[in-house]
Amino acid sequence: MFALAALLAQIAVILVHRAKNRTGSRPESCTLHTALCLLGITAGWLAIGRPEITWADAPLVLISGLLITVEAAHATVRLGAPRWADKAVCVLCGAAAATWMSSGWIPGT
């Protein structure tokens, strides 16, 4: 499943960031990252055929596609990635998180 692979990659980026930057700085506003994650989730939901959203799937999609993705985008910026990388992480990982709603391993099955 695409969502699981994206989730593991995000967690790896977050762990590397936290290992390199032990100082606890105050986080910046994540409004743009949050909006891009929601856009990515919506795009992913449309791409997999607009499956019915259930209470069992929604929290998993929001946790992996929004909360963890925003943290991974922040870590991407702090690790020195190009200026566009954090926005790409938000949209692509948000879209991948939408595949938690898919009934099969590959969207459309």
DSSP file (Angstrom, degrees, kcal/mol; ACC not computed):
  #  RESIDUE AA STRUCTURE BP1 BP2  ACC     N-H-->O    O-->H-N    N-H-->O    O-->H-N    TCO  KAPPA ALPHA  PHI   PSI    X-CA   Y-CA   Z-CA
    1    1 A M     >        0   0    0      0, 0.0     4,-1.5     0, 0.0     3,-0.2   0.000 360.0 360.0 360.0 138.1    0.0    0.0    0.0
    2    2 A F  H  >  +     0   0    0    103,-0.4     4,-2.4     1,-0.2     5,-0.2   0.849 360.0  58.9 -64.4 -35.5    1.3    3.4   -0.9
    3    3 A A  H  > S+     0   0    0     93,-0.2     4,-2.5     1,-0.2    -1,-0.2   0.889 104.1  50.0 -64.3 -39.7    0.2    5.0    2.4
    4    4 A L  H  > S+     0   0    0      2,-0.2     4,-2.3    -3,-0.2    -1,-0.2   0.914 111.5  48.0 -66.9 -42.4    2.3    2.6    4.4
    5    5 A A  H  X S+     0   0    0     -4,-1.5     4,-2.0     2,-0.2    -2,-0.2   0.915 113.8  47.4 -63.7 -42.9    5.5    3.3    2.3
    6    6 A A  H  X S+     0   0    0     -4,-2.4     4,-2.3     2,-0.2    -2,-0.2   0.902 111.2  51.8 -65.0 -40.5    4.9    7.0    2.5
    7    7 A L  H  X S+     0   0    0     -4,-2.5     4,-2.3     1,-0.2    -2,-0.2   0.913 109.8  48.2 -63.3 -43.8    4.3    6.8    6.3
    8    8 A L  H  X S+     0   0    0     -4,-2.3     4,-1.9     1,-0.2    -1,-0.2   0.892 111.7  50.1 -64.8 -39.1    7.6    4.9    6.9
    9    9 A A  H  X S+     0   0    0     -4,-2.0     4,-2.1     2,-0.2    -2,-0.2   0.900 110.6  50.1 -65.4 -40.3    9.5    7.4    4.7
   10   10 A Q  H  X S+     0   0    0     -4,-2.3     4,-2.5     1,-0.2    -2,-0.2   0.916 109.7  50.1 -64.1 -43.0    8.1   10.3    6.7
   11   11 A I  H  X S+     0   0    0     -4,-2.3     4,-2.5     1,-0.2    -1,-0.2   0.887 108.9  52.9 -63.9 -37.8    8.9    8.8   10.0
   12   12 A A  H  X S+     0   0    0     -4,-1.9     4,-2.3     2,-0.2    -1,-0.2   0.919 109.9  47.7 -63.0 -43.1   12.5    8.1    8.8
   13   13 A V  H  X S+     0   0    0     -4,-2.1     4,-2.5     2,-0.2    -2,-0.2   0.912 112.4  49.6 -63.9 -42.7   12.9   11.8    7.8
   14   14 A I  H  X S+     0   0    0     -4,-2.5     4,-2.5     1,-0.2    -2,-0.2   0.916 111.4  48.6 -63.4 -43.0   11.5   13.0   11.1
   15   15 A L  H  X S+     0   0    0     -4,-2.5     4,-2.0     2,-0.2    -2,-0.2   0.897 111.6  48.9 -65.5 -40.2   13.8   10.7   13.1
   16   16 A V  H  X S+     0   0    0     -4,-2.3     4,-2.1     2,-0.2     5,-0.2   0.924 112.1  49.9 -63.7 -43.8   16.9   11.9   11.1
   17   17 A H  H  X S+     0   0    0     -4,-2.5     4,-2.4     1,-0.2    -2,-0.2   0.925 112.3  46.3 -60.5 -45.5   15.9   15.5   11.7
   18   18 A R  H  < S+     0   0    0     -4,-2.5    -1,-0.2     1,-0.2    -2,-0.2   0.827 111.1  52.4 -69.7 -30.6   15.4   15.0   15.4
   19   19 A A  H  < S+     0   0    0     -4,-2.0     3,-0.3    -5,-0.2    -1,-0.2   0.872 115.4  41.1 -70.7 -36.0   18.7   13.1   15.7
   20   20 A K  H  < S+     0   0    0     -4,-2.1     2,-0.7     1,-0.2    -2,-0.2   0.839 119.5  43.9 -79.7 -34.0   20.6   15.9   13.9
   21   21 A N     <  +     0   0    0     -4,-2.4    -1,-0.2    -5,-0.2    57,-0.0  -0.790  59.7 164.3-117.3  87.1   18.8   18.8   15.6
   22   22 A R        +     0   0    0     -2,-0.7     2,-0.2    -3,-0.3    -1,-0.2   0.691  48.0  98.9 -77.6 -18.5   18.5   18.1   19.3
   23   23 A T  S    S-     0   0    0      1,-0.1     2,-1.2     0, 0.0    -2,-0.0  -0.498  75.8-130.0 -73.1 138.3   17.7   21.7   20.2
   24   24 A G        -     0   0    0     -2,-0.2     2,-0.2     3,-0.0    -1,-0.1  -0.704  32.8-179.5 -91.1  90.0   14.0   22.3   20.7
   25   25 A S        -     0   0    0     -2,-1.2     0, 0.0     1,-0.1     0, 0.0  -0.540  37.4 -97.9 -86.6 156.9   13.2   25.4   18.6
   26   26 A R        -     0   0    0     -2,-0.2    -1,-0.1     1,-0.1     2,-0.0  -0.593  44.6-118.1 -74.7 128.7    9.8   26.9   18.5
   27   27 A P        -     0   0    0      0, 0.0     3,-0.1     0, 0.0    -1,-0.1  -0.328  24.1-123.9 -69.3 148.6    8.0   25.6   15.3
   28   28 A E        -     0   0    0      1,-0.2     2,-0.2    -2,-0.0    46,-0.0  -0.246  45.6 -68.7 -79.5 174.8    6.9   28.1   12.7
   29   29 A S        -     0   0    0      1,-0.1     3,-0.2    -2,-0.1     4,-0.2  -0.458  40.5-162.4 -65.7 136.2    3.3   28.4   11.4
   30   30 A C     >  +     0   0    0     -2,-0.2     4,-2.7     1,-0.2     5,-0.2   0.013  51.8 118.8-109.6  25.5    2.3   25.4    9.4
   31   31 A T  H  > S+     0   0    0      1,-0.2     4,-2.4     2,-0.2     5,-0.2   0.923  77.9  44.8 -61.9 -46.8   -0.7   26.9    7.6
   32   32 A L  H  > S+     0   0    0     -3,-0.2     4,-2.5     1,-0.2    -1,-0.2   0.922 114.8  48.8 -64.2 -43.7    0.7   26.5    4.1
   33   33 A H  H  > S+     0   0    0      1,-0.2     4,-2.2     2,-0.2    -2,-0.2   0.903 111.4  50.1 -63.1 -40.6    1.8   22.9    4.8
   34   34 A T  H  X S+     0   0    0     -4,-2.7     4,-2.3     2,-0.2    -2,-0.2   0.923 111.4  47.9 -63.6 -44.5   -1.6   22.0    6.3
   35   35 A A  H  X S+     0   0    0     -4,-2.4     4,-2.1     1,-0.2    -2,-0.2   0.905 112.3  49.1 -63.4 -41.7   -3.4   23.4    3.3
   36   36 A L  H  X S+     0   0    0     -4,-2.5     4,-2.4     2,-0.2    -1,-0.2   0.867 109.7  52.0 -67.6 -35.2   -1.2   21.6    0.9
   37   37 A C  H  X S+     0   0    0     -4,-2.2     4,-2.6     2,-0.2    -2,-0.2   0.926 110.1  48.2 -64.8 -43.9   -1.7   18.3    2.8
   38   38 A L  H  X S+     0   0    0     -4,-2.3     4,-2.2     2,-0.2    -2,-0.2   0.879 111.4  51.0 -64.1 -37.2   -5.4   18.7    2.7
   39   39 A L  H  X S+     0   0    0     -4,-2.1     4,-2.5     2,-0.2    -1,-0.2   0.911 111.1  48.6 -63.8 -42.4   -5.1   19.4   -1.1
   40   40 A G  H  X S+     0   0    0     -4,-2.4     4,-2.6     2,-0.2    -2,-0.2   0.893 110.1  50.8 -64.8 -40.8   -3.0   16.3   -1.5
   41   41 A I  H  X S+     0   0    0     -4,-2.6     4,-2.5     2,-0.2    -1,-0.2   0.922 112.0  47.9 -62.5 -43.6   -5.5   14.1    0.5
   42   42 A T  H  X S+     0   0    0     -4,-2.2     4,-2.2     2,-0.2    -2,-0.2   0.920 112.2  48.7 -63.5 -43.7   -8.3   15.4   -1.7
   43   43 A A  H  X S+     0   0    0     -4,-2.5     4,-2.3     1,-0.2    -2,-0.2   0.900 112.6  48.4 -63.5 -40.6   -6.4   14.8   -4.9
   44   44 A G  H  X S+     0   0    0     -4,-2.6     4,-1.8     2,-0.2    -1,-0.2   0.893 109.5  52.5 -65.5 -39.9   -5.5   11.2   -3.7
   45   45 A W  H  <>S+     0   0    0     -4,-2.5     5,-2.4     1,-0.2    -2,-0.2   0.902 112.3  45.6 -62.3 -41.6   -9.1   10.6   -2.8
   46   46 A L  H ><5S+     0   0    0     -4,-2.2     3,-1.2     1,-0.2    -2,-0.2   0.884 110.5  54.6 -67.2 -38.5  -10.2   11.7   -6.2
   47   47 A A  H 3<5S+     0   0    0     -4,-2.3    -2,-0.2     1,-0.3    -1,-0.2   0.816 105.3  51.7 -68.0 -30.8   -7.5    9.6   -7.9
   48   48 A I  T 3<5S-     0   0    0     -4,-1.8    60,-0.4    -5,-0.1    -1,-0.3   0.351 129.1 -90.5 -91.6   9.1   -8.5    6.4   -6.2
   49   49 A G  T < 5 -     0   0    0     -3,-1.2    -3,-0.2     1,-0.1    -2,-0.1   0.714  58.8 -81.9  98.0  21.7  -12.1    6.7   -7.3
   50   50 A R      < -     0   0    0     -5,-2.4    -4,-0.1    -6,-0.2    -1,-0.1   0.927  59.7-163.1  50.3  60.5  -13.7    8.6   -4.4
   51   51 A P        -     0   0    0      0, 0.0     2,-0.1     0, 0.0    -1,-0.1  -0.275  32.8 -84.1 -67.8 160.9  -14.3    5.7   -2.1
   52   52 A E        -     0   0    0     49,-0.1     2,-0.6     1,-0.1    -2,-0.0  -0.436  42.8-128.7 -65.8 135.2  -16.8    6.1    0.8
   53   53 A I        -     0   0    0     -2,-0.1     2,-0.3    -3,-0.1    -1,-0.1  -0.773  30.7-172.7 -89.5 123.1  -15.2    7.8    3.8
   54   54 A T     >  -     0   0    0     -2,-0.6     4,-2.3     1,-0.1     3,-0.4  -0.723  37.8-113.1-113.0 164.3  -15.8    5.8    7.0
   55   55 A W  T  4 S+     0   0    0     -2,-0.3    -1,-0.1     1,-0.2    -2,-0.0   0.739 116.7  58.5 -66.6 -22.3  -15.1    6.6   10.6
   56   56 A A  T  4 S+     0   0    0      1,-0.1     4,-0.4     2,-0.1    -1,-0.2   0.849 114.2  34.9 -75.0 -33.3  -12.6    3.8   10.6
   57   57 A D  T  > S+     0   0    0     -3,-0.4     4,-2.4     2,-0.1     5,-0.2   0.823 102.8  71.0 -90.0 -35.0  -10.5    5.3    7.8
   58   58 A A  H  X S+     0   0    0     -4,-2.3     4,-2.5     1,-0.2     5,-0.2   0.884  98.1  47.1 -57.5 -47.5  -10.8    9.1    8.5
   59   59 A P  H  > S+     0   0    0      0, 0.0     4,-2.6     0, 0.0    -1,-0.2   0.906 113.2  49.8 -62.9 -38.4   -8.6    9.3   11.6
   60   60 A L  H  > S+     0   0    0     -4,-0.4     4,-2.4     2,-0.2     5,-0.4   0.910 112.3  47.6 -64.8 -41.6   -5.9    7.2   10.0
   61   61 A V  H  X S+     0   0    0     -4,-2.4     4,-2.8     1,-0.2     5,-0.3   0.921 114.7  45.9 -64.5 -44.4   -5.9    9.3    6.9
   62   62 A L  H  X>S+     0   0    0     -4,-2.5     5,-1.7    -5,-0.2     4,-1.4   0.878 114.4  47.1 -69.6 -37.1   -5.8   12.5    8.9
   63   63 A I  I  <>S+     0   0    0     -4,-2.6     5,-2.4    -5,-0.2     6,-0.3   0.955 123.6  31.7 -68.8 -48.8   -3.0   11.4   11.3
   64   64 A S  I  <5S+     0   0    0     -4,-2.4     5,-0.3    -5,-0.2    -2,-0.2   0.857 127.1  41.0 -78.6 -33.6   -0.8   10.0    8.6
   65   65 A G  I  <5S+     0   0    0     -4,-2.8    -3,-0.2    -5,-0.4    -1,-0.2   0.650 130.6  18.6 -90.5 -15.0   -1.7   12.5    5.8
   66   66 A L  I  X5S+     0   0    0     -4,-1.4     4,-2.3    -5,-0.3     5,-0.2   0.739 126.3  35.4-118.6 -62.9   -1.9   15.6    7.9
   67   67 A L  I  ><S+     0   0    0     -5,-1.7     4,-1.7     1,-0.2    -3,-0.2   0.952 125.5  36.9 -65.5 -51.2   -0.1   15.5   11.3
   68   68 A I  H  ><S+     0   0    0     -5,-2.4     4,-2.4     1,-0.2    -1,-0.2   0.868 116.9  53.7 -70.8 -35.2    2.8   13.3   10.3
   69   69 A T  H  > S+     0   0    0     -6,-0.3     4,-2.4    -5,-0.3    -2,-0.2   0.896 107.0  50.6 -68.0 -39.5    3.2   14.9    6.9
   70   70 A V  H  X S+     0   0    0     -4,-2.3     4,-2.2     2,-0.2    -1,-0.2   0.915 112.2  47.9 -63.0 -41.8    3.3   18.4    8.2
   71   71 A E  H  X S+     0   0    0     -4,-1.7     4,-2.3    -5,-0.2    -2,-0.2   0.900 111.7  49.9 -64.5 -40.8    6.1   17.3   10.7
   72   72 A A  H  X S+     0   0    0     -4,-2.4     4,-2.2     2,-0.2    -2,-0.2   0.876 109.7  51.1 -66.1 -37.2    7.9   15.6    7.8
   73   73 A A  H  X S+     0   0    0     -4,-2.4     4,-1.9     2,-0.2    -2,-0.2   0.905 110.2  49.4 -65.7 -40.9    7.7   18.7    5.6
   74   74 A H  H  X S+     0   0    0     -4,-2.2     4,-2.1     1,-0.2    -2,-0.2   0.914 111.7  48.8 -62.7 -42.7    9.1   20.8    8.5
   75   75 A A  H  X S+     0   0    0     -4,-2.3     4,-1.7     1,-0.2    -2,-0.2   0.870 107.1  56.5 -64.6 -36.6   11.9   18.3    8.9
   76   76 A T  H  <>S+     0   0    0     -4,-2.2     5,-1.8     2,-0.2     4,-0.3   0.909 108.1  47.3 -61.5 -42.8   12.6   18.4    5.2
   77   77 A V  H ><5S+     0   0    0     -4,-1.9     3,-1.4     1,-0.2    -2,-0.2   0.931 112.3  49.5 -63.2 -45.8   13.1   22.2    5.3
   78   78 A R  H 3<5S+     0   0    0     -4,-2.1    -1,-0.2     1,-0.3    -2,-0.2   0.748 103.7  60.0 -68.5 -24.2   15.4   21.9    8.3
   79   79 A L  T 3<5S-     0   0    0     -4,-1.7    -1,-0.3    -5,-0.2    -2,-0.2   0.473 120.3-105.2 -84.3  -0.5   17.5   19.2    6.7
   80   80 A G  T < 5 +     0   0    0     -3,-1.4    -3,-0.2    -4,-0.3    -2,-0.1   0.757  61.6 159.3  89.8  25.7   18.4   21.6    3.8
   81   81 A A      < -     0   0    0     -5,-1.8    -1,-0.2     1,-0.2     5,-0.1  -0.292  52.8 -75.6 -72.4 164.8   16.3   20.2    1.0
   82   82 A P    >>  -     0   0    0      0, 0.0     3,-1.3     0, 0.0     4,-0.6  -0.133  49.2-102.4 -57.6 162.0   15.4   22.5   -2.0
   83   83 A R  T 34 S+     0   0    0      1,-0.3     4,-0.3     2,-0.1     3,-0.2   0.746 120.4  47.8 -62.3 -25.7   12.8   25.2   -1.5
   84   84 A W  T 3> S+     0   0    0      1,-0.2     4,-2.0     2,-0.1    -1,-0.3   0.591  89.4  84.8 -90.5 -11.5   10.1   23.2   -3.2
   85   85 A A  H <> S+     0   0    0     -3,-1.3     4,-2.5     1,-0.2     5,-0.2   0.869  85.9  52.7 -64.9 -39.4   10.7   19.9   -1.5
   86   86 A D  H  X S+     0   0    0     -4,-0.6     4,-1.9     1,-0.2    -1,-0.2   0.880 110.4  48.5 -65.5 -35.6    8.6   20.6    1.6
   87   87 A K  H  > S+     0   0    0     -4,-0.3     4,-2.1    -3,-0.2    -1,-0.2   0.879 111.2  50.2 -70.3 -37.3    5.6   21.5   -0.6
   88   88 A A  H  X S+     0   0    0     -4,-2.0     4,-2.7     2,-0.2     5,-0.4   0.888 108.2  53.5 -66.5 -39.1    6.1   18.3   -2.7
   89   89 A V  H  X S+     0   0    0     -4,-2.5     4,-2.2     1,-0.2     5,-0.4   0.926 109.4  49.5 -59.7 -44.7    6.2   16.2    0.5
   90   90 A C  H  X S+     0   0    0     -4,-1.9     4,-1.6     2,-0.2    -2,-0.2   0.941 116.9  38.7 -61.0 -49.6    2.9   17.7    1.6
   91   91 A V  H  X S+     0   0    0     -4,-2.1     4,-2.2     2,-0.2    -2,-0.2   0.943 121.0  42.3 -70.6 -47.6    1.0   17.1   -1.6
   92   92 A L  H  X S+     0   0    0     -4,-2.7     4,-2.3     2,-0.2    -3,-0.2   0.914 118.1  43.6 -69.6 -42.9    2.5   13.7   -2.5
   93   93 A C  H  X S+     0   0    0     -4,-2.2     4,-2.0    -5,-0.4    -1,-0.2   0.836 112.5  54.1 -73.3 -30.3    2.3   12.2    1.0
   94   94 A G  H  X S+     0   0    0     -4,-1.6     4,-1.1    -5,-0.4    -2,-0.2   0.918 110.6  46.5 -64.1 -42.7   -1.1   13.6    1.5
   95   95 A A  H  < S+     0   0    0     -4,-2.2     4,-0.4     1,-0.2     3,-0.3   0.886 111.6  51.2 -66.0 -38.5   -2.2   11.9   -1.7
   96   96 A A  H >< S+     0   0    0     -4,-2.3     3,-1.3     1,-0.2   -93,-0.2   0.867 104.1  58.2 -66.6 -34.8   -0.5    8.7   -0.6
   97   97 A A  H >< S+     0   0    0     -4,-2.0     3,-1.8     1,-0.3    -1,-0.2   0.803  94.0  66.9 -65.1 -28.0   -2.3    8.8    2.8
   98   98 A A  G >< S+     0   0    0     -4,-1.1     3,-1.8    -3,-0.3    -1,-0.3   0.736  83.2  74.6 -65.2 -20.2   -5.7    8.8    0.9
   99   99 A T  G X  S+     0   0    0     -3,-1.3     3,-1.1    -4,-0.4    -1,-0.3   0.602  74.1  80.0 -71.5  -7.8   -4.9    5.3   -0.2
  100  100 A W  G <  S+     0   0    0     -3,-1.8    -1,-0.3     1,-0.2    -2,-0.2   0.798  89.9  56.6 -61.8 -25.7   -5.7    4.1    3.3
  101  101 A M  G <  S+     0   0    0     -3,-1.8    -1,-0.2    -4,-0.2    -2,-0.2   0.600  85.1 104.1 -80.9 -11.3   -9.4    4.4    2.2
  102  102 A S    <   -     0   0    0     -3,-1.1   -53,-0.1    -4,-0.2   -57,-0.0  -0.417  68.8-141.2 -71.9 146.2   -8.8    2.1   -0.7
  103  103 A S  S    S+     0   0    0     -2,-0.1     2,-0.2     3,-0.1    -1,-0.1   0.726  80.4  42.0 -81.7 -20.8  -10.2   -1.4   -0.3
  104  104 A G  S    S-     0   0    0      2,-0.2    -2,-0.1    -5,-0.1     4,-0.1  -0.555  92.8 -99.5-117.1-177.5   -7.3   -3.2   -2.0
  105  105 A W  S    S+     0   0    0     -2,-0.2  -103,-0.4     1,-0.1    -3,-0.1   0.851 112.4  42.7 -70.8 -34.7   -3.5   -3.0   -2.0
  106  106 A I  S >  S-     0   0    0   -105,-0.1     3,-1.6  -104,-0.1    -2,-0.2  -0.944 103.2-100.9-114.5 133.5   -3.5   -1.0   -5.3
  107  107 A P  T 3  S+     0   0    0      0, 0.0   -58,-0.1     0, 0.0    -2,-0.1  -0.194 107.1  29.4 -53.8 139.3   -6.0    1.8   -5.8
  108  108 A G  T 3         0   0    0    -60,-0.4    -3,-0.0    -4,-0.1   -59,-0.0   0.436 360.0 360.0  92.1   0.1   -8.9    0.7   -8.0
  109  109 A T    <         0   0    0     -3,-1.6    -4,-0.1    -5,-0.0    -7,-0.0   0.420 360.0 360.0-104.5 360.0   -8.9   -2.9   -7.0
